[in-house]
Amino acid sequence: MTDEGMTVRRAALVVLLSLTGTTFAVPIAEFVVWPSLVDPTNIAQTVSNIRANEGGYLFASFAYLAGFIGDIVVAWALYYLMRPVSRSLAALTAGFRAVQAVIAIGAVLNLFTAFRLLRSESLAVLGLDHLHAQVLVLLSSFRYGWSLALVIFGIHLVLLGYLAYRSGYIPKLVGVALVIAGVGYIVHNLQPYLYPDAEIGFVFATFAGELVFVLWLATRGWRIPEPGQASTQLAPTE
């Protein structure tokens, strides 16, 4: 689609449709399927769970992958949604989400490698301990890689919230909620590196700011005025 064809209203629709997939696919994998399979304290039990429920493991792996690929589409559409505020900042904001998606996709590939290892007869001759160690490294690599991606995602949300706040066509409250959510993602995912002993469970509440944005898109996004149709609209800046 050309620049002329991608209006703010259409961009909002693309963002909504893409976010609908990522908003449901990744949480189902993360909070429903993953805990039922993976025991962080017992790799032997984890391997046993995966082998007993290969379908669930593959579902979770593909759900993560689909969600992260969807983030690339979201990044593309968000540029057009926020371009009327500032082309350069909109591009930077979209860029952070695209980088986050690429890192997350790289991380999730470890899950598919682990699955192939568990089905490999050649590795079985090396012994269970060796196989379990390999799978543990791959599963841990996925979590560490995704955690890093979520720090970048948090930066993206802060920038997105700032653009939304300035836009004039998105409620300022939505912008504030996005900034709070972004800070929450950054604080939560930096914990293992900067303050591992801190109690920050309350940070999860800030993640609702992202849902506020999705709900606003679903109820009001299709009514966004195009540039020049509203007196409150800010002119694009470089």
N, C-alpha and C positions, 0 to 999 in steps of 0.2 A: 504494500500500500504506500502511495506517495505521501509526502508531507502535506500536500493540499487535501488528500483524502482522509487523513487521520485527524479528525477534529478532537477537541477536548472531551466532548460527550462520548465519542466512540472510544477514545482512549480509556475513559472511566469504565466503559462496559467491558473492554478487554481485560483491564486490571481486575474487575470484579469476577469475571468468569475464570480467570487464571488463579486468582486467590481462593476461589471456592474450592478448587481442586487441592491446592496446597494446604489450605486451612483444615481440610478434613483428612486427607491422605496421610500426611506426616504425623498428626496427633494420634491417629488410630494405630499407626505402626509404633510410635514412641510410647504411648501410655497403655495400650491394650495388648498388642502382640509381643513387643520386646520384653516386657517384664515377665510374661508367661514362659519365655524361652531362656532368657539369659539370667544367670545367677552370678553376679560380679565376684562373689566369694568362693565359687565352686565351679571351675571350668569343666570338670568331669561331668557334673550334673547338667551343665549348659550343653555340652556336646550330646549327651543322652537326650536332652529335650529337643534339640534341633533334629536329630536323627528320627525321633518319634513323631515329629511334626514338621516335615520338610516343606509341606505346602504353606504352613503359616510363616515359616522363616522366609521363603521366597516371596510371599505376599508382602511382608514387611519390607524386604529389600527393594522390591519394585515400587512400593508405595513411597519410600524415601526417594528413590531415583526419580519417579514421576514428579514429586513435589519440588525437587531441586531443579529439574528441567523447567518446570512451570515458573520458577523464579526468574529464569532468563526472559521468558515472555513478559512477565510482570515488569521487569526492569525496562524492557523496550517500550511498553505502553506507558509506564510512569513518566518517561522522558516527555512524551507528548502531552500527558496530563498536566505536568508542571512547567512545561516550556513557556507558557505565557508569563510566568513570574520571572524566570531567569533561565535563559538557555544554558549558560555555562554551569550554573549550580544544578539544574535539572540533569544535565549530562553527568556531572560528578555523582549525584545521588543515584542515578541509574547504574553508573559504573560500579559503585560499591556493592549494589545488589548483584550485579553480574559476577563480580569477583567472588562474592560469597557463594554464589551458586556453583561456580567452577570448582572452588575448594571443596564444597560439600559433595559434589559429584565424584571428585577424586577420592574422597573419604569413603563413600558408599561402595565403591568398587571393591574395597576390602571385604565386604560382606559376601560378594559373589565369589571372590577368591577362596574365602573360608569354606563356602559351600562345596566348591569343587574339590578342595583338599579332603573334606570329610567323605567324599565319594570316590576318592582315588585309592585304588588297591595297592599301587606302588608304594605309597607312604605308610600303609598299614604295617609293612614288614619292619619299619623303623621303630615300632613300638608305640603304645598309647601315650606315654609321657611326651615323646617328641611331637606327636600329632596334636596333643592338647596344648603344648607350648606354642606351636605354630598358629593354632586357631585363636588362642588367647591374644597373641600379638596382633592378629588381624582385626579382631573385634575391638581391641583397645585402640588401635590405629583409627578405626572408624569414629569412635567417640571423641578422641583427641582432635582429629581433623575437623569434625563437625563443630566441636566447641570453639575452635579458632574461627571457623566460618561465622558462627553466631556473634562473635565480637564485631566482626566486620558488618554483619547484619544490623547490629545495634547502632553502629555509626550511620548506616544508611537510614534507619528510622529517625534518628535525630535530625538529619538533613531533610528528610521528607517532611517531618513535622514542622520544621522551620519554613519550608516552602508552602505547606498547607496553611500555616498561620498567616503568611504574607499574601496569600493568593487573592483573597477577596471573594472567591467562589466556593471555598471550603470553610466551614465554621472554624473559628479560632480554637474552640474547645477540642476539635478533632486533632488539630495541630499539636496542642499541648499534650493530649493523650499519647500521640505518636512519639513525641520527645521523651516523655516519661517511660514509655515502653522501651525505647532505644537505650536509655540510661540503664534500665533494669537488665536488659540483655548483656550489656557491657559489664556491669557490676557482677552479675551472676557467673558469667563465663570466664572472668578473670580471677575468680576466687581461688582456684587451685594453684595459681602462680603467685598472687600477691598477698592474699590473706586467707590461707587454707583453714584456719581455725575459727574464722568468724562465723557467727550465726546470721545468715541472710535469707532464711526461708521466706520472709515477708516479701522478697523481691518478686516472687512469682505473681503477686497480685498486679504488678505493673504491666505484665504481658497482655492484660486485657485491653490495653490501649490500641493494639493492633486490631483486635476484634471490633473496637469502636469504629475504626476506619472502614472495615469491611461492611459493617452494618449501615454506615452512612452511604457508602457506595450503592448498596442494595436498595436503599429507600429514597435517596436523593441524587445519586450520581447521574442518573439519566436526565436530570433537569438542570444540569450545570449550564449556565449561559455561555455561549461562545464569545471569544474576544470581540469587544466592540458592541456587545449587546447589553452590557451592564455598566453603569457609570462607576461602579466600585472596582471594576476590573483593572488590575495593574498592567501597564504596558510591559512587553518583554524587555529585559535588559540583558546585557552581555556580562 
